[in-house]
Amino acid sequence: MLNTVGTTDLWVRRYHPRPEARVRLVCLPHAGGAASYFFPVSRALTADIEVLAVQYPGRQDRRTEPFIRTIDELADAVTAVLAEVARNGPLALFGHSMGAVLGFEVALRLERTGVVPAALFVSGRRAPSTDRDERVHLLDDAGVLAEVRSLSGTDARVMDDDELVRMALPAIRNDYTAIETYRCQPGPPLSCPIHAMVGDADPKATIDEVRAWRDHTDADFELHVFPGGHFYLDQQSTAVLAEITKVLA
C-alpha cells in the first residue's frame, strides 16, 4: 500500500514559500520529470501565487522510493495530499504533458470531495477523450532515449552523461508506461475552468487534439497556442506565466 505520510512535506516542494498568497498553484511534472522543473516558475510568479511543485516517488530526493505504476494510483495519492492543502485556501492545478492528465484526474477527485479548483491549466497534452496508439514504453532503452531526445526537453549535457542517463531512465520508462496505458473513464465533466496550452509545433499534441479539452468542463474553456514544440514552456515562460497570472488575478 502507498504511504502518503499524512503530510505535504513528502510530496510537495515549496521553493519560495508565500504564506500570504491568495492562491496555491500546484505544478505537476511531465513524464520522467521532477519538481525542480518548476523552480523557475516558482521564482518568477508574484507574491499572490505560491507554487507547490509535486515530487513523484522514484526520483531526486525520493529516488529510493518505489515508482507508482499508474495514473489512477498517482492521482489518488496526490489528491490525498492536496486535500490538506485545500484547507488553507483556493488552489489551481498546472500540469505539463503527463502532468496535464494527472491534473485532470486529480481535479475530478477533488471535485468529488467538494473542492473545486480555481482553474486547471493543461499544457502540451491532447485531451483525455482523444486517442493515439503510443508505445514508447515498449521500446528498448535506446528507443526510449531517442524519443526523449526528439522532444528536446532534457538538457543535452544530461543526455550525453551515461551515469545520469542510467539514473533517469527507470523514471522515464515508468512514467511513459503510466501515461501510455491510461484510459479516461466516462463520467461528468469538471466544474472548474480549463485553460489549455500548446506549442504550435508539438508532435505529441495537435491543436485540434488540445481543443478537445473543452469537452471536459462545464465551465469556461480557453485555448492558448504558443510558438514552439513539446517543451515550448522553456522558451515561452514569460508569456505563459503572464497568462496564468491574469487568470488567477
Short mmCIF file of the C-alpha atoms (twelve columns), coordinates in Angstrom:
data_MODEL
# 
_entry.id   MODEL 
# 
loop_
_atom_site.group_PDB 
_atom_site.id 
_atom_site.type_symbol 
_atom_site.label_atom_id 
_atom_site.label_alt_id 
_atom_site.label_comp_id 
_atom_site.label_asym_id 
_atom_site.label_seq_id 
_atom_site.Cartn_x 
_atom_site.Cartn_y 
_atom_site.Cartn_z 
_atom_site.pdbx_PDB_model_num 
ATOM 1   C CA . MET A 1   0.000   0.000  0.000   1 
ATOM 2   C CA . LEU A 2   1.157   3.525  -0.800  1 
ATOM 3   C CA . ASN A 3   2.279   5.688  2.109   1 
ATOM 4   C CA . THR A 4   1.434   9.385  1.810   1 
ATOM 5   C CA . VAL A 5   2.700   10.008 5.364   1 
ATOM 6   C CA . GLY A 6   -0.297  12.278 6.032   1 
ATOM 7   C CA . THR A 7   1.690   15.387 5.187   1 
ATOM 8   C CA . THR A 8   2.517   17.558 2.213   1 
ATOM 9   C CA . ASP A 9   6.232   17.536 3.018   1 
ATOM 10  C CA . LEU A 10  6.927   14.264 1.229   1 
ATOM 11  C CA . TRP A 11  5.068   15.207 -1.935  1 
ATOM 12  C CA . VAL A 12  5.252   18.995 -2.244  1 
ATOM 13  C CA . ARG A 13  8.223   21.327 -2.747  1 
ATOM 14  C CA . ARG A 14  7.740   24.968 -1.765  1 
ATOM 15  C CA . TYR A 15  10.812  26.597 -3.269  1 
ATOM 16  C CA . HIS A 16  9.617   30.116 -2.416  1 
ATOM 17  C CA . PRO A 17  7.132   29.914 0.476   1 
ATOM 18  C CA . ARG A 18  4.467   32.606 0.317   1 
ATOM 19  C CA . PRO A 19  2.147   32.037 3.277   1 
ATOM 20  C CA . GLU A 20  0.110   35.157 2.461   1 
ATOM 21  C CA . ALA A 21  -0.558  34.125 -1.147  1 
ATOM 22  C CA . ARG A 22  -4.164  34.268 -2.340  1 
ATOM 23  C CA . VAL A 23  -3.912  31.017 -4.283  1 
ATOM 24  C CA . ARG A 24  -1.636  27.967 -4.478  1 
ATOM 25  C CA . LEU A 25  -0.607  26.781 -7.938  1 
ATOM 26  C CA . VAL A 26  0.068   23.043 -7.800  1 
ATOM 27  C CA . CYS A 27  2.501   22.066 -10.580 1 
ATOM 28  C CA . LEU A 28  2.649   18.503 -11.900 1 
ATOM 29  C CA . PRO A 29  5.721   17.418 -13.910 1 
ATOM 30  C CA . HIS A 30  5.954   15.644 -17.250 1 
ATOM 31  C CA . ALA A 31  6.978   12.005 -17.744 1 
ATOM 32  C CA . GLY A 32  10.438  11.491 -16.287 1 
ATOM 33  C CA . GLY A 33  10.283  14.975 -14.794 1 
ATOM 34  C CA . ALA A 34  10.667  16.197 -11.242 1 
ATOM 35  C CA . ALA A 35  9.534   19.042 -9.022  1 
ATOM 36  C CA . SER A 36  12.686  21.045 -9.753  1 
ATOM 37  C CA . TYR A 37  11.459  21.662 -13.315 1 
ATOM 38  C CA . PHE A 38  9.121   24.249 -11.801 1 
ATOM 39  C CA . PHE A 39  11.736  26.108 -9.730  1 
ATOM 40  C CA . PRO A 40  11.906  28.953 -12.301 1 
ATOM 41  C CA . VAL A 41  8.109   29.185 -12.289 1 
ATOM 42  C CA . SER A 42  8.083   29.469 -8.505  1 
ATOM 43  C CA . ARG A 43  10.735  32.176 -8.591  1 
ATOM 44  C CA . ALA A 44  9.030   34.209 -11.323 1 
ATOM 45  C CA . LEU A 45  5.424   34.359 -10.131 1 
ATOM 46  C CA . THR A 46  4.133   37.176 -7.947  1 
ATOM 47  C CA . ALA A 47  3.710   37.062 -4.186  1 
ATOM 48  C CA . ASP A 48  -0.021  36.466 -4.681  1 
ATOM 49  C CA . ILE A 49  0.634   32.977 -6.087  1 
ATOM 50  C CA . GLU A 50  2.534   30.286 -4.198  1 
ATOM 51  C CA . VAL A 51  3.881   27.438 -6.313  1 
ATOM 52  C CA . LEU A 52  3.639   23.928 -4.903  1 
ATOM 53  C CA . ALA A 53  5.665   21.581 -7.109  1 
ATOM 54  C CA . VAL A 54  4.734   17.925 -6.756  1 
ATOM 55  C CA . GLN A 55  7.573   15.420 -6.413  1 
ATOM 56  C CA . TYR A 56  6.721   11.945 -7.688  1 
ATOM 57  C CA . PRO A 57  8.311   8.927  -5.980  1 
ATOM 58  C CA . GLY A 58  11.412  7.366  -7.519  1 
ATOM 59  C CA . ARG A 59  13.394  10.492 -8.442  1 
ATOM 60  C CA . GLN A 60  15.645  13.169 -6.949  1 
ATOM 61  C CA . ASP A 61  15.171  13.244 -3.163  1 
ATOM 62  C CA . ARG A 62  12.585  10.419 -3.424  1 
ATOM 63  C CA . ARG A 63  14.768  8.166  -5.566  1 
ATOM 64  C CA . THR A 64  14.838  5.342  -3.013  1 
ATOM 65  C CA . GLU A 65  11.036  5.026  -3.049  1 
ATOM 66  C CA . PRO A 66  9.202   2.695  -5.432  1 
ATOM 67  C CA . PHE A 67  7.571   4.144  -8.528  1 
ATOM 68  C CA . ILE A 68  3.822   4.477  -8.841  1 
ATOM 69  C CA . ARG A 69  2.806   2.464  -11.882 1 
ATOM 70  C CA . THR A 70  -0.493  4.011  -12.984 1 
ATOM 71  C CA . ILE A 71  -2.002  7.465  -13.400 1 
ATOM 72  C CA . ASP A 72  -5.017  6.479  -11.297 1 
ATOM 73  C CA . GLU A 73  -2.832  5.380  -8.384  1 
ATOM 74  C CA . LEU A 74  -0.751  8.527  -8.632  1 
ATOM 75  C CA . ALA A 75  -3.881  10.695 -8.787  1 
ATOM 76  C CA . ASP A 76  -5.259  9.032  -5.664  1 
ATOM 77  C CA . ALA A 77  -2.055  9.740  -3.765  1 
ATOM 78  C CA . VAL A 78  -1.721  13.353 -4.921  1 
ATOM 79  C CA . THR A 79  -5.388  14.063 -4.190  1 
ATOM 80  C CA . ALA A 80  -4.994  12.820 -0.628  1 
ATOM 81  C CA . VAL A 81  -2.156  15.282 -0.108  1 
ATOM 82  C CA . LEU A 82  -3.909  18.215 -1.789  1 
ATOM 83  C CA . ALA A 83  -6.974  17.733 0.386   1 
ATOM 84  C CA . GLU A 84  -4.766  19.060 3.192   1 
ATOM 85  C CA . VAL A 85  -3.524  21.961 1.064   1 
ATOM 86  C CA . ALA A 86  -7.081  22.945 0.116   1 
ATOM 87  C CA . ARG A 87  -7.917  23.624 3.751   1 
ATOM 88  C CA . ASN A 88  -5.640  26.672 3.611   1 
ATOM 89  C CA . GLY A 89  -7.352  28.384 0.684   1 
ATOM 90  C CA . PRO A 90  -8.005  28.073 -3.040  1 
ATOM 91  C CA . LEU A 91  -5.720  26.108 -5.314  1 
ATOM 92  C CA . ALA A 92  -5.213  25.787 -9.054  1 
ATOM 93  C CA . LEU A 93  -3.539  22.972 -10.975 1 
ATOM 94  C CA . PHE A 94  -0.920  23.191 -13.732 1 
ATOM 95  C CA . GLY A 95  0.286   20.044 -15.447 1 
ATOM 96  C CA . HIS A 96  2.604   19.619 -18.402 1 
ATOM 97  C CA . SER A 97  2.285   16.592 -20.707 1 
ATOM 98  C CA . MET A 98  1.725   13.590 -18.418 1 
ATOM 99  C CA . GLY A 99  1.171   16.109 -15.636 1 
ATOM 100 C CA . ALA A 100 -1.811  17.541 -17.537 1 
ATOM 101 C CA . VAL A 101 -3.620  14.199 -17.457 1 
ATOM 102 C CA . LEU A 102 -2.675  13.750 -13.821 1 
ATOM 103 C CA . GLY A 103 -4.014  17.237 -13.071 1 
ATOM 104 C CA . PHE A 104 -7.284  16.353 -14.769 1 
ATOM 105 C CA . GLU A 105 -7.680  13.176 -12.726 1 
ATOM 106 C CA . VAL A 106 -6.765  14.996 -9.510  1 
ATOM 107 C CA . ALA A 107 -9.302  17.739 -10.296 1 
ATOM 108 C CA . LEU A 108 -12.009 15.111 -10.803 1 
ATOM 109 C CA . ARG A 109 -11.200 13.547 -7.452  1 
ATOM 110 C CA . LEU A 110 -11.043 16.886 -5.633  1 
ATOM 111 C CA . GLU A 111 -14.416 17.907 -7.022  1 
ATOM 112 C CA . ARG A 112 -15.948 14.682 -5.742  1 
ATOM 113 C CA . THR A 113 -14.921 15.802 -2.240  1 
ATOM 114 C CA . GLY A 114 -16.400 19.267 -2.744  1 
ATOM 115 C CA . VAL A 115 -13.145 21.063 -3.579  1 
ATOM 116 C CA . VAL A 116 -13.405 22.867 -6.927  1 
ATOM 117 C CA . PRO A 117 -10.017 24.116 -8.206  1 
ATOM 118 C CA . ALA A 118 -9.798  27.762 -9.232  1 
ATOM 119 C CA . ALA A 119 -8.528  26.567 -12.618 1 
ATOM 120 C CA . LEU A 120 -6.929  23.625 -14.376 1 
ATOM 121 C CA . PHE A 121 -4.052  24.516 -16.708 1 
ATOM 122 C CA . VAL A 122 -3.214  21.689 -19.108 1 
ATOM 123 C CA . SER A 123 -0.047  22.061 -21.148 1 
ATOM 124 C CA . GLY A 124 1.381   20.098 -24.054 1 
ATOM 125 C CA . ARG A 125 -1.142  17.282 -23.908 1 
ATOM 126 C CA . ARG A 126 -4.051  16.148 -26.030 1 
ATOM 127 C CA . ALA A 127 -7.436  15.830 -24.325 1 
ATOM 128 C CA . PRO A 128 -8.234  12.583 -22.489 1 
ATOM 129 C CA . SER A 129 -11.098 11.973 -24.920 1 
ATOM 130 C CA . THR A 130 -8.669  11.715 -27.852 1 
ATOM 131 C CA . ASP A 131 -6.727  8.588  -28.695 1 
ATOM 132 C CA . ARG A 132 -3.298  7.709  -30.073 1 
ATOM 133 C CA . ASP A 133 -1.574  4.354  -30.258 1 
ATOM 134 C CA . GLU A 134 1.563   5.258  -28.297 1 
ATOM 135 C CA . ARG A 135 4.014   2.509  -27.352 1 
ATOM 136 C CA . VAL A 136 7.252   4.201  -26.393 1 
ATOM 137 C CA . HIS A 137 7.278   2.289  -23.101 1 
ATOM 138 C CA . LEU A 138 7.638   -0.977 -25.055 1 
ATOM 139 C CA . LEU A 139 10.823  0.143  -26.817 1 
ATOM 140 C CA . ASP A 140 14.309  -0.812 -25.712 1 
ATOM 141 C CA . ASP A 141 16.408  1.707  -23.794 1 
ATOM 142 C CA . ALA A 142 17.851  3.233  -26.961 1 
ATOM 143 C CA . GLY A 143 14.359  3.737  -28.365 1 
ATOM 144 C CA . VAL A 144 13.067  5.410  -25.218 1 
ATOM 145 C CA . LEU A 145 16.062  7.737  -25.100 1 
ATOM 146 C CA . ALA A 146 15.637  8.594  -28.781 1 
ATOM 147 C CA . GLU A 147 12.057  9.652  -28.041 1 
ATOM 148 C CA . VAL A 148 13.181  11.824 -25.130 1 
ATOM 149 C CA . ARG A 149 15.874  13.465 -27.251 1 
ATOM 150 C CA . SER A 150 13.390  14.173 -30.047 1 
ATOM 151 C CA . LEU A 151 11.259  16.270 -27.695 1 
ATOM 152 C CA . SER A 152 14.205  18.494 -26.672 1 
ATOM 153 C CA . GLY A 153 13.026  18.691 -23.091 1 
ATOM 154 C CA . THR A 154 16.154  17.346 -21.409 1 
ATOM 155 C CA . ASP A 155 19.444  19.193 -21.193 1 
ATOM 156 C CA . ALA A 156 21.837  17.760 -23.787 1 
ATOM 157 C CA . ARG A 157 24.529  17.593 -21.109 1 
ATOM 158 C CA . VAL A 158 22.348  15.149 -19.187 1 
ATOM 159 C CA . MET A 159 21.653  13.012 -22.253 1 
ATOM 160 C CA . ASP A 160 25.387  12.827 -23.005 1 
ATOM 161 C CA . ASP A 161 26.263  11.662 -19.489 1 
ATOM 162 C CA . ASP A 162 25.908  7.879  -19.281 1 
ATOM 163 C CA . GLU A 163 25.648  7.871  -15.497 1 
ATOM 164 C CA . LEU A 164 22.887  10.491 -15.425 1 
ATOM 165 C CA . VAL A 165 21.016  8.674  -18.183 1 
ATOM 166 C CA . ARG A 166 21.274  5.410  -16.241 1 
ATOM 167 C CA . MET A 167 19.770  7.124  -13.197 1 
ATOM 168 C CA . ALA A 168 16.975  8.854  -15.128 1 
ATOM 169 C CA . LEU A 169 15.877  6.033  -17.425 1 
ATOM 170 C CA . PRO A 170 13.828  3.996  -14.905 1 
ATOM 171 C CA . ALA A 171 11.657  7.020  -14.051 1 
ATOM 172 C CA . ILE A 172 11.222  7.880  -17.723 1 
ATOM 173 C CA . ARG A 173 10.170  4.350  -18.626 1 
ATOM 174 C CA . ASN A 174 7.836   4.087  -15.637 1 
ATOM 175 C CA . ASP A 175 6.086   7.339  -16.487 1 
ATOM 176 C CA . TYR A 176 5.748   6.524  -20.179 1 
ATOM 177 C CA . THR A 177 4.145   3.241  -19.148 1 
ATOM 178 C CA . ALA A 178 1.728   5.059  -16.842 1 
ATOM 179 C CA . ILE A 179 0.619   7.648  -19.385 1 
ATOM 180 C CA . GLU A 180 0.510   5.350  -22.409 1 
ATOM 181 C CA . THR A 181 -1.654  2.780  -20.617 1 
ATOM 182 C CA . TYR A 182 -4.001  5.420  -19.148 1 
ATOM 183 C CA . ARG A 183 -7.595  5.393  -20.339 1 
ATOM 184 C CA . CYS A 184 -10.091 8.104  -19.484 1 
ATOM 185 C CA . GLN A 185 -13.224 6.697  -17.864 1 
ATOM 186 C CA . PRO A 186 -16.697 8.030  -18.749 1 
ATOM 187 C CA . GLY A 187 -18.082 10.479 -16.226 1 
ATOM 188 C CA . PRO A 188 -19.318 14.008 -15.652 1 
ATOM 189 C CA . PRO A 189 -17.136 16.922 -16.793 1 
ATOM 190 C CA . LEU A 190 -15.289 19.212 -14.432 1 
ATOM 191 C CA . SER A 191 -16.884 22.256 -12.824 1 
ATOM 192 C CA . CYS A 192 -13.666 24.278 -12.928 1 
ATOM 193 C CA . PRO A 193 -12.413 26.234 -15.957 1 
ATOM 194 C CA . ILE A 194 -9.784  24.635 -18.175 1 
ATOM 195 C CA . HIS A 195 -7.003  26.618 -19.839 1 
ATOM 196 C CA . ALA A 196 -5.248  24.502 -22.458 1 
ATOM 197 C CA . MET A 197 -1.780  25.495 -23.667 1 
ATOM 198 C CA . VAL A 198 0.253   24.019 -26.504 1 
ATOM 199 C CA . GLY A 199 3.179   24.741 -28.788 1 
ATOM 200 C CA . ASP A 200 2.199   25.188 -32.424 1 
ATOM 201 C CA . ALA A 201 4.765   22.563 -33.494 1 
ATOM 202 C CA . ASP A 202 4.186   19.988 -30.740 1 
ATOM 203 C CA . PRO A 203 4.499   16.458 -32.202 1 
ATOM 204 C CA . LYS A 204 2.668   14.986 -29.211 1 
ATOM 205 C CA . ALA A 205 -0.486  17.109 -29.423 1 
ATOM 206 C CA . THR A 206 -2.166  18.822 -32.369 1 
ATOM 207 C CA . ILE A 207 -4.160  21.986 -31.805 1 
ATOM 208 C CA . ASP A 208 -7.388  20.113 -32.573 1 
ATOM 209 C CA . GLU A 209 -6.496  17.416 -30.041 1 
ATOM 210 C CA . VAL A 210 -5.823  20.080 -27.424 1 
ATOM 211 C CA . ARG A 211 -9.010  21.983 -28.290 1 
ATOM 212 C CA . ALA A 212 -10.938 18.829 -27.338 1 
ATOM 213 C CA . TRP A 213 -10.233 19.627 -23.680 1 
ATOM 214 C CA . ARG A 214 -13.294 21.889 -23.883 1 
ATOM 215 C CA . ASP A 215 -15.444 18.744 -23.723 1 
ATOM 216 C CA . HIS A 216 -14.111 18.022 -20.235 1 
ATOM 217 C CA . THR A 217 -15.557 21.038 -18.417 1 
ATOM 218 C CA . ASP A 218 -18.925 22.694 -17.900 1 
ATOM 219 C CA . ALA A 219 -17.122 25.927 -17.056 1 
ATOM 220 C CA . ASP A 220 -15.092 28.278 -19.236 1 
ATOM 221 C CA . PHE A 221 -12.519 26.936 -21.664 1 
ATOM 222 C CA . GLU A 222 -9.666  28.798 -23.314 1 
ATOM 223 C CA . LEU A 223 -7.049  27.582 -25.777 1 
ATOM 224 C CA . HIS A 224 -3.650  29.279 -25.833 1 
ATOM 225 C CA . VAL A 225 -1.227  28.473 -28.654 1 
ATOM 226 C CA . PHE A 226 2.438   29.468 -28.334 1 
ATOM 227 C CA . PRO A 227 5.364   29.203 -30.730 1 
ATOM 228 C CA . GLY A 228 7.394   26.056 -30.128 1 
ATOM 229 C CA . GLY A 229 7.385   22.306 -29.744 1 
ATOM 230 C CA . HIS A 230 6.533   19.959 -26.905 1 
ATOM 231 C CA . PHE A 231 8.628   21.921 -24.428 1 
ATOM 232 C CA . TYR A 232 7.547   25.344 -25.683 1 
ATOM 233 C CA . LEU A 233 7.433   26.296 -21.984 1 
ATOM 234 C CA . ASP A 234 11.200  26.603 -21.857 1 
ATOM 235 C CA . GLN A 235 11.202  29.405 -24.434 1 
ATOM 236 C CA . GLN A 236 7.779   30.943 -23.756 1 
ATOM 237 C CA . SER A 237 7.772   31.006 -19.968 1 
ATOM 238 C CA . THR A 238 7.230   34.767 -19.710 1 
ATOM 239 C CA . ALA A 239 4.098   34.654 -21.871 1 
ATOM 240 C CA . VAL A 240 2.794   31.519 -20.153 1 
ATOM 241 C CA . LEU A 241 3.276   32.938 -16.665 1 
ATOM 242 C CA . ALA A 242 1.613   36.187 -17.705 1 
ATOM 243 C CA . GLU A 243 -1.435  34.202 -18.786 1 
ATOM 244 C CA . ILE A 244 -1.500  32.210 -15.545 1 
ATOM 245 C CA . THR A 245 -1.198  35.399 -13.505 1 
ATOM 246 C CA . LYS A 246 -4.066  37.007 -15.427 1 
ATOM 247 C CA . VAL A 247 -6.336  34.003 -14.922 1 
ATOM 248 C CA . LEU A 248 -5.626  33.755 -11.203 1 
ATOM 249 C CA . ALA A 249 -5.822  37.500 -10.521 1 
# 
